[in-house]
Amino acid sequence: MPHSIETYKLITGKDDSEFCRRITEKLSEGYELYGYPTMTFNGEHVVVGQAVIKRPARLV
């Protein structure tokens, strides 16, 4: 079975440096930010989410 690349991911987590590192890692893998980030408060801390997409390679 061929290896498939996910083209859409929703990254969520506590609003901290670890979340930022995870987003930065996806960007370095060729993903792009998709849409606006979202934020909510769960009674303890701020939880954020950001969608990223990876476009398929174009053949020229």
mmCIF file of the N, C-alpha and C atoms, coordinates in Angstrom:
data_MODEL
# 
_entry.id   MODEL 
# 
loop_
_atom_site.group_PDB 
_atom_site.id 
_atom_site.type_symbol 
_atom_site.label_atom_id 
_atom_site.label_alt_id 
_atom_site.label_comp_id 
_atom_site.label_asym_id 
_atom_site.label_entity_id 
_atom_site.label_seq_id 
_atom_site.pdbx_PDB_ins_code 
_atom_site.Cartn_x 
_atom_site.Cartn_y 
_atom_site.Cartn_z 
_atom_site.occupancy 
_atom_site.B_iso_or_equiv 
_atom_site.pdbx_formal_charge 
_atom_site.auth_seq_id 
_atom_site.auth_comp_id 
_atom_site.auth_asym_id 
_atom_site.auth_atom_id 
_atom_site.pdbx_PDB_model_num 
ATOM 1   N N  . MET A 1 1  ? 0.841   -1.181 0.000   1.00 0.00 ? 1  MET A N  1 
ATOM 2   C CA . MET A 1 1  ? 0.000   0.000  0.000   1.00 0.00 ? 1  MET A CA 1 
ATOM 3   C C  . MET A 1 1  ? 0.886   1.245  0.000   1.00 0.00 ? 1  MET A C  1 
ATOM 4   N N  . PRO A 1 2  ? 0.669   2.161  -0.935  1.00 0.00 ? 2  PRO A N  1 
ATOM 5   C CA . PRO A 1 2  ? 1.523   3.349  -1.010  1.00 0.00 ? 2  PRO A CA 1 
ATOM 6   C C  . PRO A 1 2  ? 1.315   4.258  0.198   1.00 0.00 ? 2  PRO A C  1 
ATOM 7   N N  . HIS A 1 3  ? 2.358   4.970  0.538   1.00 0.00 ? 3  HIS A N  1 
ATOM 8   C CA . HIS A 1 3  ? 2.309   5.918  1.650   1.00 0.00 ? 3  HIS A CA 1 
ATOM 9   C C  . HIS A 1 3  ? 1.480   7.130  1.228   1.00 0.00 ? 3  HIS A C  1 
ATOM 10  N N  . SER A 1 4  ? 0.493   7.488  2.017   1.00 0.00 ? 4  SER A N  1 
ATOM 11  C CA . SER A 1 4  ? -0.321  8.657  1.679   1.00 0.00 ? 4  SER A CA 1 
ATOM 12  C C  . SER A 1 4  ? 0.037   9.817  2.604   1.00 0.00 ? 4  SER A C  1 
ATOM 13  N N  . ILE A 1 5  ? -0.055  11.012 2.075   1.00 0.00 ? 5  ILE A N  1 
ATOM 14  C CA . ILE A 1 5  ? 0.232   12.219 2.846   1.00 0.00 ? 5  ILE A CA 1 
ATOM 15  C C  . ILE A 1 5  ? -1.086  12.878 3.186   1.00 0.00 ? 5  ILE A C  1 
ATOM 16  N N  . GLU A 1 6  ? -1.307  13.124 4.463   1.00 0.00 ? 6  GLU A N  1 
ATOM 17  C CA . GLU A 1 6  ? -2.499  13.844 4.858   1.00 0.00 ? 6  GLU A CA 1 
ATOM 18  C C  . GLU A 1 6  ? -2.376  15.274 4.377   1.00 0.00 ? 6  GLU A C  1 
ATOM 19  N N  . THR A 1 7  ? -3.440  15.798 3.804   1.00 0.00 ? 7  THR A N  1 
ATOM 20  C CA . THR A 1 7  ? -3.377  17.151 3.276   1.00 0.00 ? 7  THR A CA 1 
ATOM 21  C C  . THR A 1 7  ? -3.982  18.173 4.217   1.00 0.00 ? 7  THR A C  1 
ATOM 22  N N  . TYR A 1 8  ? -4.694  17.735 5.262   1.00 0.00 ? 8  TYR A N  1 
ATOM 23  C CA . TYR A 1 8  ? -5.323  18.648 6.206   1.00 0.00 ? 8  TYR A CA 1 
ATOM 24  C C  . TYR A 1 8  ? -5.090  18.131 7.614   1.00 0.00 ? 8  TYR A C  1 
ATOM 25  N N  . LYS A 1 9  ? -4.680  19.008 8.493   1.00 0.00 ? 9  LYS A N  1 
ATOM 26  C CA . LYS A 1 9  ? -4.516  18.651 9.905   1.00 0.00 ? 9  LYS A CA 1 
ATOM 27  C C  . LYS A 1 9  ? -5.053  19.799 10.745  1.00 0.00 ? 9  LYS A C  1 
ATOM 28  N N  . LEU A 1 10 ? -5.679  19.463 11.853  1.00 0.00 ? 10 LEU A N  1 
ATOM 29  C CA . LEU A 1 10 ? -6.099  20.453 12.830  1.00 0.00 ? 10 LEU A CA 1 
ATOM 30  C C  . LEU A 1 10 ? -5.258  20.238 14.071  1.00 0.00 ? 10 LEU A C  1 
ATOM 31  N N  . ILE A 1 11 ? -4.413  21.196 14.355  1.00 0.00 ? 11 ILE A N  1 
ATOM 32  C CA . ILE A 1 11 ? -3.526  21.122 15.509  1.00 0.00 ? 11 ILE A CA 1 
ATOM 33  C C  . ILE A 1 11 ? -4.209  21.859 16.657  1.00 0.00 ? 11 ILE A C  1 
ATOM 34  N N  . THR A 1 12 ? -4.329  21.198 17.805  1.00 0.00 ? 12 THR A N  1 
ATOM 35  C CA . THR A 1 12 ? -4.952  21.824 18.971  1.00 0.00 ? 12 THR A CA 1 
ATOM 36  C C  . THR A 1 12 ? -4.081  21.606 20.194  1.00 0.00 ? 12 THR A C  1 
ATOM 37  N N  . GLY A 1 13 ? -4.270  22.447 21.178  1.00 0.00 ? 13 GLY A N  1 
ATOM 38  C CA . GLY A 1 13 ? -3.549  22.263 22.431  1.00 0.00 ? 13 GLY A CA 1 
ATOM 39  C C  . GLY A 1 13 ? -3.554  23.515 23.276  1.00 0.00 ? 13 GLY A C  1 
ATOM 40  N N  . LYS A 1 14 ? -2.926  23.402 24.412  1.00 0.00 ? 14 LYS A N  1 
ATOM 41  C CA . LYS A 1 14 ? -2.770  24.525 25.328  1.00 0.00 ? 14 LYS A CA 1 
ATOM 42  C C  . LYS A 1 14 ? -1.951  25.613 24.636  1.00 0.00 ? 14 LYS A C  1 
ATOM 43  N N  . ASP A 1 15 ? -2.324  26.867 24.863  1.00 0.00 ? 15 ASP A N  1 
ATOM 44  C CA . ASP A 1 15 ? -1.618  27.997 24.244  1.00 0.00 ? 15 ASP A CA 1 
ATOM 45  C C  . ASP A 1 15 ? -0.281  28.203 24.950  1.00 0.00 ? 15 ASP A C  1 
ATOM 46  N N  . ASP A 1 16 ? 0.731   27.492 24.459  1.00 0.00 ? 16 ASP A N  1 
ATOM 47  C CA . ASP A 1 16 ? 2.060   27.580 25.056  1.00 0.00 ? 16 ASP A CA 1 
ATOM 48  C C  . ASP A 1 16 ? 3.137   27.371 23.991  1.00 0.00 ? 16 ASP A C  1 
ATOM 49  N N  . SER A 1 17 ? 4.373   27.338 24.409  1.00 0.00 ? 17 SER A N  1 
ATOM 50  C CA . SER A 1 17 ? 5.479   27.196 23.455  1.00 0.00 ? 17 SER A CA 1 
ATOM 51  C C  . SER A 1 17 ? 5.453   25.843 22.749  1.00 0.00 ? 17 SER A C  1 
ATOM 52  N N  . GLU A 1 18 ? 4.931   24.813 23.386  1.00 0.00 ? 18 GLU A N  1 
ATOM 53  C CA . GLU A 1 18 ? 4.831   23.490 22.752  1.00 0.00 ? 18 GLU A CA 1 
ATOM 54  C C  . GLU A 1 18 ? 3.882   23.545 21.557  1.00 0.00 ? 18 GLU A C  1 
ATOM 55  N N  . PHE A 1 19 ? 2.761   24.233 21.701  1.00 0.00 ? 19 PHE A N  1 
ATOM 56  C CA . PHE A 1 19 ? 1.824   24.390 20.592  1.00 0.00 ? 19 PHE A CA 1 
ATOM 57  C C  . PHE A 1 19 ? 2.515   25.128 19.439  1.00 0.00 ? 19 PHE A C  1 
ATOM 58  N N  . CYS A 1 20 ? 3.206   26.200 19.750  1.00 0.00 ? 20 CYS A N  1 
ATOM 59  C CA . CYS A 1 20 ? 3.922   26.966 18.720  1.00 0.00 ? 20 CYS A CA 1 
ATOM 60  C C  . CYS A 1 20 ? 4.966   26.097 18.023  1.00 0.00 ? 20 CYS A C  1 
ATOM 61  N N  . ARG A 1 21 ? 5.661   25.255 18.780  1.00 0.00 ? 21 ARG A N  1 
ATOM 62  C CA . ARG A 1 21 ? 6.659   24.360 18.198  1.00 0.00 ? 21 ARG A CA 1 
ATOM 63  C C  . ARG A 1 21 ? 6.005   23.380 17.230  1.00 0.00 ? 21 ARG A C  1 
ATOM 64  N N  . ARG A 1 22 ? 4.834   22.854 17.595  1.00 0.00 ? 22 ARG A N  1 
ATOM 65  C CA . ARG A 1 22 ? 4.127   21.907 16.730  1.00 0.00 ? 22 ARG A CA 1 
ATOM 66  C C  . ARG A 1 22 ? 3.699   22.567 15.426  1.00 0.00 ? 22 ARG A C  1 
ATOM 67  N N  . ILE A 1 23 ? 3.220   23.802 15.495  1.00 0.00 ? 23 ILE A N  1 
ATOM 68  C CA . ILE A 1 23 ? 2.841   24.522 14.277  1.00 0.00 ? 23 ILE A CA 1 
ATOM 69  C C  . ILE A 1 23 ? 4.075   24.799 13.419  1.00 0.00 ? 23 ILE A C  1 
ATOM 70  N N  . THR A 1 24 ? 5.138   25.264 14.046  1.00 0.00 ? 24 THR A N  1 
ATOM 71  C CA . THR A 1 24 ? 6.389   25.545 13.324  1.00 0.00 ? 24 THR A CA 1 
ATOM 72  C C  . THR A 1 24 ? 6.912   24.294 12.636  1.00 0.00 ? 24 THR A C  1 
ATOM 73  N N  . GLU A 1 25 ? 6.807   23.145 13.292  1.00 0.00 ? 25 GLU A N  1 
ATOM 74  C CA . GLU A 1 25 ? 7.249   21.880 12.712  1.00 0.00 ? 25 GLU A CA 1 
ATOM 75  C C  . GLU A 1 25 ? 6.444   21.557 11.449  1.00 0.00 ? 25 GLU A C  1 
ATOM 76  N N  . LYS A 1 26 ? 5.133   21.732 11.511  1.00 0.00 ? 26 LYS A N  1 
ATOM 77  C CA . LYS A 1 26 ? 4.299   21.469 10.330  1.00 0.00 ? 26 LYS A CA 1 
ATOM 78  C C  . LYS A 1 26 ? 4.639   22.427 9.194   1.00 0.00 ? 26 LYS A C  1 
ATOM 79  N N  . LEU A 1 27 ? 4.884   23.695 9.515   1.00 0.00 ? 27 LEU A N  1 
ATOM 80  C CA . LEU A 1 27 ? 5.257   24.655 8.472   1.00 0.00 ? 27 LEU A CA 1 
ATOM 81  C C  . LEU A 1 27 ? 6.575   24.256 7.818   1.00 0.00 ? 27 LEU A C  1 
ATOM 82  N N  . SER A 1 28 ? 7.521   23.768 8.607   1.00 0.00 ? 28 SER A N  1 
ATOM 83  C CA . SER A 1 28 ? 8.812   23.344 8.049   1.00 0.00 ? 28 SER A CA 1 
ATOM 84  C C  . SER A 1 28 ? 8.674   22.082 7.207   1.00 0.00 ? 28 SER A C  1 
ATOM 85  N N  . GLU A 1 29 ? 7.586   21.319 7.402   1.00 0.00 ? 29 GLU A N  1 
ATOM 86  C CA . GLU A 1 29 ? 7.319   20.120 6.606   1.00 0.00 ? 29 GLU A CA 1 
ATOM 87  C C  . GLU A 1 29 ? 6.567   20.445 5.317   1.00 0.00 ? 29 GLU A C  1 
ATOM 88  N N  . GLY A 1 30 ? 6.294   21.730 5.081   1.00 0.00 ? 30 GLY A N  1 
ATOM 89  C CA . GLY A 1 30 ? 5.638   22.122 3.842   1.00 0.00 ? 30 GLY A CA 1 
ATOM 90  C C  . GLY A 1 30 ? 4.152   22.414 3.970   1.00 0.00 ? 30 GLY A C  1 
ATOM 91  N N  . TYR A 1 31 ? 3.627   22.340 5.184   1.00 0.00 ? 31 TYR A N  1 
ATOM 92  C CA . TYR A 1 31 ? 2.224   22.696 5.395   1.00 0.00 ? 31 TYR A CA 1 
ATOM 93  C C  . TYR A 1 31 ? 2.084   24.209 5.407   1.00 0.00 ? 31 TYR A C  1 
ATOM 94  N N  . GLU A 1 32 ? 0.875   24.690 5.111   1.00 0.00 ? 32 GLU A N  1 
ATOM 95  C CA . GLU A 1 32 ? 0.559   26.124 5.154   1.00 0.00 ? 32 GLU A CA 1 
ATOM 96  C C  . GLU A 1 32 ? -0.578  26.329 6.143   1.00 0.00 ? 32 GLU A C  1 
ATOM 97  N N  . LEU A 1 33 ? -0.598  27.506 6.767   1.00 0.00 ? 33 LEU A N  1 
ATOM 98  C CA . LEU A 1 33 ? -1.713  27.836 7.642   1.00 0.00 ? 33 LEU A CA 1 
ATOM 99  C C  . LEU A 1 33 ? -2.980  27.896 6.801   1.00 0.00 ? 33 LEU A C  1 
ATOM 100 N N  . TYR A 1 34 ? -4.091  27.430 7.359   1.00 0.00 ? 34 TYR A N  1 
ATOM 101 C CA . TYR A 1 34 ? -5.358  27.415 6.650   1.00 0.00 ? 34 TYR A CA 1 
ATOM 102 C C  . TYR A 1 34 ? -6.414  28.038 7.561   1.00 0.00 ? 34 TYR A C  1 
ATOM 103 N N  . GLY A 1 35 ? -6.936  29.166 7.156   1.00 0.00 ? 35 GLY A N  1 
ATOM 104 C CA . GLY A 1 35 ? -7.959  29.826 7.957   1.00 0.00 ? 35 GLY A CA 1 
ATOM 105 C C  . GLY A 1 35 ? -7.377  30.522 9.175   1.00 0.00 ? 35 GLY A C  1 
ATOM 106 N N  . TYR A 1 36 ? -8.277  30.947 10.020  1.00 0.00 ? 36 TYR A N  1 
ATOM 107 C CA . TYR A 1 36 ? -7.885  31.676 11.226  1.00 0.00 ? 36 TYR A CA 1 
ATOM 108 C C  . TYR A 1 36 ? -7.730  30.720 12.401  1.00 0.00 ? 36 TYR A C  1 
ATOM 109 N N  . PRO A 1 37 ? -6.863  31.063 13.350  1.00 0.00 ? 37 PRO A N  1 
ATOM 110 C CA . PRO A 1 37 ? -6.762  30.244 14.560  1.00 0.00 ? 37 PRO A CA 1 
ATOM 111 C C  . PRO A 1 37 ? -8.031  30.417 15.396  1.00 0.00 ? 37 PRO A C  1 
ATOM 112 N N  . THR A 1 38 ? -8.268  29.463 16.263  1.00 0.00 ? 38 THR A N  1 
ATOM 113 C CA . THR A 1 38 ? -9.400  29.535 17.172  1.00 0.00 ? 38 THR A CA 1 
ATOM 114 C C  . THR A 1 38 ? -8.892  29.420 18.604  1.00 0.00 ? 38 THR A C  1 
ATOM 115 N N  . MET A 1 39 ? -9.590  30.061 19.522  1.00 0.00 ? 39 MET A N  1 
ATOM 116 C CA . MET A 1 39 ? -9.188  30.036 20.928  1.00 0.00 ? 39 MET A CA 1 
ATOM 117 C C  . MET A 1 39 ? -10.423 29.873 21.803  1.00 0.00 ? 39 MET A C  1 
ATOM 118 N N  . THR A 1 40 ? -10.249 29.167 22.901  1.00 0.00 ? 40 THR A N  1 
ATOM 119 C CA . THR A 1 40 ? -11.300 29.032 23.897  1.00 0.00 ? 40 THR A CA 1 
ATOM 120 C C  . THR A 1 40 ? -10.641 28.874 25.258  1.00 0.00 ? 40 THR A C  1 
ATOM 121 N N  . PHE A 1 41 ? -11.416 29.005 26.281  1.00 0.00 ? 41 PHE A N  1 
ATOM 122 C CA . PHE A 1 41 ? -10.920 28.836 27.647  1.00 0.00 ? 41 PHE A CA 1 
ATOM 123 C C  . PHE A 1 41 ? -11.667 27.672 28.270  1.00 0.00 ? 41 PHE A C  1 
ATOM 124 N N  . ASN A 1 42 ? -10.942 26.703 28.796  1.00 0.00 ? 42 ASN A N  1 
ATOM 125 C CA . ASN A 1 42 ? -11.584 25.508 29.342  1.00 0.00 ? 42 ASN A CA 1 
ATOM 126 C C  . ASN A 1 42 ? -11.770 25.565 30.859  1.00 0.00 ? 42 ASN A C  1 
ATOM 127 N N  . GLY A 1 43 ? -11.649 26.748 31.430  1.00 0.00 ? 43 GLY A N  1 
ATOM 128 C CA . GLY A 1 43 ? -11.768 26.894 32.875  1.00 0.00 ? 43 GLY A CA 1 
ATOM 129 C C  . GLY A 1 43 ? -10.442 26.817 33.596  1.00 0.00 ? 43 GLY A C  1 
ATOM 130 N N  . GLU A 1 44 ? -9.422  26.326 32.896  1.00 0.00 ? 44 GLU A N  1 
ATOM 131 C CA . GLU A 1 44 ? -8.092  26.196 33.469  1.00 0.00 ? 44 GLU A CA 1 
ATOM 132 C C  . GLU A 1 44 ? -7.051  26.956 32.659  1.00 0.00 ? 44 GLU A C  1 
ATOM 133 N N  . HIS A 1 45 ? -7.095  26.805 31.346  1.00 0.00 ? 45 HIS A N  1 
ATOM 134 C CA . HIS A 1 45 ? -6.139  27.492 30.478  1.00 0.00 ? 45 HIS A CA 1 
ATOM 135 C C  . HIS A 1 45 ? -6.752  27.719 29.096  1.00 0.00 ? 45 HIS A C  1 
ATOM 136 N N  . VAL A 1 46 ? -6.090  28.548 28.310  1.00 0.00 ? 46 VAL A N  1 
ATOM 137 C CA . VAL A 1 46 ? -6.528  28.834 26.942  1.00 0.00 ? 46 VAL A CA 1 
ATOM 138 C C  . VAL A 1 46 ? -6.133  27.664 26.047  1.00 0.00 ? 46 VAL A C  1 
ATOM 139 N N  . VAL A 1 47 ? -7.083  27.199 25.254  1.00 0.00 ? 47 VAL A N  1 
ATOM 140 C CA . VAL A 1 47 ? -6.847  26.131 24.289  1.00 0.00 ? 47 VAL A CA 1 
ATOM 141 C C  . VAL A 1 47 ? -6.969  26.747 22.900  1.00 0.00 ? 47 VAL A C  1 
ATOM 142 N N  . VAL A 1 48 ? -5.985  26.465 22.044  1.00 0.00 ? 48 VAL A N  1 
ATOM 143 C CA . VAL A 1 48 ? -5.963  27.044 20.703  1.00 0.00 ? 48 VAL A CA 1 
ATOM 144 C C  . VAL A 1 48 ? -6.010  25.932 19.655  1.00 0.00 ? 48 VAL A C  1 
ATOM 145 N N  . GLY A 1 49 ? -6.419  26.310 18.459  1.00 0.00 ? 49 GLY A N  1 
ATOM 146 C CA . GLY A 1 49 ? -6.442  25.381 17.335  1.00 0.00 ? 49 GLY A CA 1 
ATOM 147 C C  . GLY A 1 49 ? -6.074  26.118 16.062  1.00 0.00 ? 49 GLY A C  1 
ATOM 148 N N  . GLN A 1 50 ? -5.374  25.432 15.189  1.00 0.00 ? 50 GLN A N  1 
ATOM 149 C CA . GLN A 1 50 ? -4.998  26.004 13.902  1.00 0.00 ? 50 GLN A CA 1 
ATOM 150 C C  . GLN A 1 50 ? -4.996  24.889 12.866  1.00 0.00 ? 50 GLN A C  1 
ATOM 151 N N  . ALA A 1 51 ? -5.710  25.114 11.783  1.00 0.00 ? 51 ALA A N  1 
ATOM 152 C CA . ALA A 1 51 ? -5.706  24.159 10.677  1.00 0.00 ? 51 ALA A CA 1 
ATOM 153 C C  . ALA A 1 51 ? -4.510  24.455 9.776   1.00 0.00 ? 51 ALA A C  1 
ATOM 154 N N  . VAL A 1 52 ? -3.923  23.385 9.246   1.00 0.00 ? 52 VAL A N  1 
ATOM 155 C CA . VAL A 1 52 ? -2.841  23.497 8.268   1.00 0.00 ? 52 VAL A CA 1 
ATOM 156 C C  . VAL A 1 52 ? -3.161  22.559 7.115   1.00 0.00 ? 52 VAL A C  1 
ATOM 157 N N  . ILE A 1 53 ? -2.714  22.928 5.931   1.00 0.00 ? 53 ILE A N  1 
ATOM 158 C CA . ILE A 1 53 ? -2.904  22.075 4.749   1.00 0.00 ? 53 ILE A CA 1 
ATOM 159 C C  . ILE A 1 53 ? -1.587  21.898 4.029   1.00 0.00 ? 53 ILE A C  1 
ATOM 160 N N  . LYS A 1 54 ? -1.500  20.803 3.305   1.00 0.00 ? 54 LYS A N  1 
ATOM 161 C CA . LYS A 1 54 ? -0.341  20.548 2.448   1.00 0.00 ? 54 LYS A CA 1 
ATOM 162 C C  . LYS A 1 54 ? -0.881  20.293 1.057   1.00 0.00 ? 54 LYS A C  1 
ATOM 163 N N  . ARG A 1 55 ? -0.559  21.181 0.171   1.00 0.00 ? 55 ARG A N  1 
ATOM 164 C CA . ARG A 1 55 ? -1.059  21.069 -1.208  1.00 0.00 ? 55 ARG A CA 1 
ATOM 165 C C  . ARG A 1 55 ? -0.283  19.997 -1.951  1.00 0.00 ? 55 ARG A C  1 
ATOM 166 N N  . PRO A 1 56 ? -0.961  19.268 -2.836  1.00 0.00 ? 56 PRO A N  1 
ATOM 167 C CA . PRO A 1 56 ? -0.248  18.253 -3.619  1.00 0.00 ? 56 PRO A CA 1 
ATOM 168 C C  . PRO A 1 56 ? 0.760   18.910 -4.560  1.00 0.00 ? 56 PRO A C  1 
ATOM 169 N N  . ALA A 1 57 ? 1.836   18.208 -4.837  1.00 0.00 ? 57 ALA A N  1 
ATOM 170 C CA . ALA A 1 57 ? 2.858   18.728 -5.755  1.00 0.00 ? 57 ALA A CA 1 
ATOM 171 C C  . ALA A 1 57 ? 2.260   18.838 -7.154  1.00 0.00 ? 57 ALA A C  1 
ATOM 172 N N  . ARG A 1 58 ? 2.585   19.906 -7.816  1.00 0.00 ? 58 ARG A N  1 
ATOM 173 C CA . ARG A 1 58 ? 2.097   20.115 -9.197  1.00 0.00 ? 58 ARG A CA 1 
ATOM 174 C C  . ARG A 1 58 ? 3.124   19.591 -10.174 1.00 0.00 ? 58 ARG A C  1 
ATOM 175 N N  . LEU A 1 59 ? 2.618   18.861 -11.136 1.00 0.00 ? 59 LEU A N  1 
ATOM 176 C CA . LEU A 1 59 ? 3.501   18.377 -12.202 1.00 0.00 ? 59 LEU A CA 1 
ATOM 177 C C  . LEU A 1 59 ? 3.470   19.390 -13.340 1.00 0.00 ? 59 LEU A C  1 
ATOM 178 N N  . VAL A 1 60 ? 4.643   19.752 -13.805 1.00 0.00 ? 60 VAL A N  1 
ATOM 179 C CA . VAL A 1 60 ? 4.736   20.753 -14.870 1.00 0.00 ? 60 VAL A CA 1 
ATOM 180 C C  . VAL A 1 60 ? 4.978   20.071 -16.188 1.00 0.00 ? 60 VAL A C  1 
# 
